[in-house]
Amino acid sequence: MILFPAIDILEGRAVRLYKGDKNKVTDYGDPVAFAEKWAEAGAGWLHVIDGVISEIKKRVNIRIQSGGGLRKVTDIRRRLDAGADRAVIGTMAVSDPDEFALAAYSFPEKIVAGIDARGGMLAVKGWTETTDISAAAFGKKCVRMGIRWALFTDISKDGAMQGVNLCETVRMQKETGLNVIASGGVSSLKDIENLKDSGVAGCVLGRSVYDGAVDLKEAIRLCR
């Protein structure tokens, strides 16, 4: 299972948001310093939301999965040109399905479907809107388009340190056939072990590694 330490960037700082709420921010400091720290711990990937990708790539030999604010194919191209190895696409799939299809065609193997769920339904626009599309149905559509990876977030768990929603994460992978990267709620090595044992393809680590609840080196050893 691949671990993706997260670096969310707001106004040039590494932050964590509670359930995506920009009014509930914890500021951790220099994002590039954290990129170096996670790479030193053995991480092969980072999950970076917005900004400083090119600076990270200059200083750290690590692969980057990046999302946030990608609404057009040109946005994706700029993000990849900046050094991202994969781009996470969510809102575009609903707001502009033709553009989403073009992105999947234009960047094979580089598109990750961002599947954010609230009560089993797809949420978009920074989690501010819940659609009438089920998260699983959207995942199946992505597979038909040739997309192989998905970042699955249970919004109720994100940044809350309340444990990962294992049942919904495993169900998403089994029902859709996507390689699912779990995001939101991981609070302990046990959460990571449960995901690994359930066959989940990857896991994003946020507040748990910043606050020390999970030791990244130990987590990487566990997942080898």
C-alpha positions in Angstrom: 0.0 0.0 0.0 1.3 3.4 -1.0 1.4 6.2 1.7 0.9 9.8 0.6 1.9 12.4 3.3 -0.3 15.4 2.6 0.8 19.0 2.2 -2.1 21.3 2.0 -1.0 24.9 1.2 -2.8 28.1 2.2 -1.1 31.4 1.6 2.2 29.7 1.2 2.0 27.8 4.5 1.5 24.1 5.2 -1.9 23.7 6.9 -4.5 21.2 7.8 -8.2 22.0 7.6 -10.9 20.5 9.8 -13.4 18.8 7.5 -12.2 21.1 4.7 -13.3 24.3 6.6 -10.9 27.2 5.8 -12.1 28.9 9.0 -10.7 25.9 11.0 -7.0 26.0 10.0 -4.0 24.6 11.8 -0.8 26.2 10.5 2.3 23.9 10.5 4.8 26.2 8.7 7.1 25.8 5.7 5.7 23.3 3.2 9.0 22.6 1.5 10.6 21.8 4.9 7.8 19.2 5.4 8.4 17.8 1.9 12.0 17.2 2.9 11.0 15.7 6.2 8.6 13.2 4.7 11.1 12.3 2.0 13.8 11.7 4.6 11.3 9.4 6.4 11.1 7.3 3.3 8.0 8.5 1.5 7.9 7.9 -2.2 4.9 10.1 -2.9 3.4 13.4 -1.5 -0.2 14.5 -1.9 0.1 18.3 -2.5 -2.9 20.6 -2.7 -1.9 23.8 -4.6 1.4 25.6 -4.9 5.1 25.2 -4.4 5.4 22.0 -6.4 8.3 23.2 -8.5 10.2 24.3 -5.4 9.6 20.9 -3.8 10.8 19.1 -6.9 14.0 21.3 -7.0 14.9 20.2 -3.4 13.4 16.7 -3.0 13.5 13.6 -5.3 9.9 12.5 -4.8 6.7 11.9 -6.8 3.8 14.3 -6.3 0.1 13.8 -6.6 -1.7 17.2 -6.8 -5.2 18.5 -6.8 -7.1 21.7 -6.0 -8.4 24.3 -8.5 -8.0 22.1 -11.6 -11.0 23.1 -13.8 -9.6 23.0 -17.3 -7.1 20.8 -19.3 -4.8 23.8 -19.4 -4.8 23.9 -15.6 -3.8 20.2 -15.5 -1.1 20.7 -18.1 0.4 23.6 -16.0 0.3 21.5 -12.8 2.1 18.6 -14.6 4.6 21.0 -16.2 5.3 22.4 -12.7 6.4 18.9 -11.6 3.3 17.0 -10.5 3.2 13.3 -11.6 -0.5 12.9 -11.2 -3.4 15.3 -11.1 -6.5 14.8 -8.9 -9.7 15.9 -10.7 -13.1 16.2 -8.9 -15.4 19.2 -9.6 -14.5 19.3 -13.3 -16.1 15.8 -13.8 -19.5 17.2 -12.8 -19.3 20.8 -13.9 -17.7 20.1 -17.3 -17.9 16.4 -18.2 -16.6 17.0 -21.8 -13.4 18.7 -20.4 -13.1 15.8 -17.9 -13.2 13.3 -20.8 -10.6 15.3 -22.7 -8.4 15.3 -19.6 -8.7 11.5 -19.2 -7.8 11.1 -22.9 -5.0 13.7 -22.9 -3.1 12.5 -19.8 -3.4 8.7 -19.6 -2.2 7.3 -16.3 -1.8 10.8 -14.9 -5.4 11.5 -13.8 -6.7 10.5 -10.4 -10.5 10.7 -9.9 -11.2 12.8 -6.8 -14.2 11.2 -5.2 -15.4 13.1 -2.2 -18.5 11.7 -0.5 -21.0 13.0 1.9 -23.6 10.3 2.9 -22.6 8.2 -0.1 -23.2 11.1 -2.5 -20.6 12.9 -4.6 -19.6 16.3 -3.2 -17.9 19.0 -5.3 -16.7 22.6 -5.3 -14.5 22.3 -2.2 -17.1 20.1 -0.5 -19.6 23.0 -0.5 -22.1 21.2 -2.8 -23.5 17.7 -2.6 -24.8 16.3 -5.9 -27.5 13.7 -6.7 -24.8 11.4 -8.1 -23.7 8.5 -6.0 -20.0 8.3 -5.3 -19.9 4.6 -6.5 -21.7 5.4 -9.8 -19.2 8.2 -10.5 -16.3 5.8 -9.8 -17.7 3.3 -12.3 -18.0 6.0 -14.9 -14.3 6.9 -14.3 -13.3 3.3 -14.9 -15.2 3.2 -18.2 -13.1 6.3 -19.2 -9.9 4.5 -18.6 -9.0 6.0 -15.2 -7.4 3.6 -12.8 -6.9 5.5 -9.6 -9.2 7.4 -7.3 -8.7 9.5 -4.2 -11.7 8.7 -1.9 -12.5 11.1 0.9 -15.3 10.6 3.5 -15.8 14.3 4.3 -17.2 13.6 7.7 -13.8 12.1 8.7 -11.4 14.5 7.1 -9.1 16.2 9.6 -11.1 14.9 12.5 -8.7 12.1 13.7 -11.8 9.9 14.3 -10.6 6.8 12.4 -10.9 6.1 8.7 -14.2 5.0 7.2 -12.9 1.5 6.3 -16.2 0.0 5.2 -17.0 2.7 2.6 -13.4 2.8 1.4 -13.3 -0.9 0.8 -16.8 -0.9 -0.8 -15.7 1.9 -3.2 -12.7 -0.2 -4.4 -14.6 -3.4 -4.7 -17.7 -1.9 -6.5 -15.8 0.2 -8.9 -12.6 -1.7 -9.6 -10.6 1.5 -9.1 -7.3 1.5 -7.2 -8.6 3.5 -4.2 -6.4 5.9 -2.1 -8.1 6.4 1.2 -8.2 10.0 2.6 -9.7 11.4 5.8 -9.7 10.3 9.4 -6.5 8.2 9.7 -5.5 8.5 13.3 -3.3 5.5 14.1 -1.1 2.7 12.7 -4.1 0.4 13.3 -6.1 2.4 10.7 -3.3 2.0 8.2 -2.9 -1.7 9.0 -6.7 -2.2 8.5 -6.6 -0.5 5.1 -3.6 -2.5 4.0 -5.1 -5.8 5.2 -8.3 -4.9 3.3 -6.4 -4.5 0.0 -6.8 -0.7 -0.3 -4.3 0.6 -2.8 -3.1 3.7 -0.9 -3.7 6.1 2.0 -3.2 9.9 2.5 -1.8 10.9 5.8 -2.6 14.4 7.1 -3.0 15.6 10.7 -1.9 12.2 12.1 1.7 12.6 10.9 1.9 16.4 11.6 0.7 15.9 15.2 2.8 12.8 15.8 -0.1 10.3 16.3 1.5 8.3 13.4 5.2 7.9 12.9 5.7 8.0 9.2 8.8 5.7 9.2 6.9 3.0 11.1 3.9 3.4 8.8 6.1 2.9 5.7 7.7 -0.2 7.2 4.2 -1.5 8.0 3.1 -1.1 4.4 6.1 -2.7 2.7 
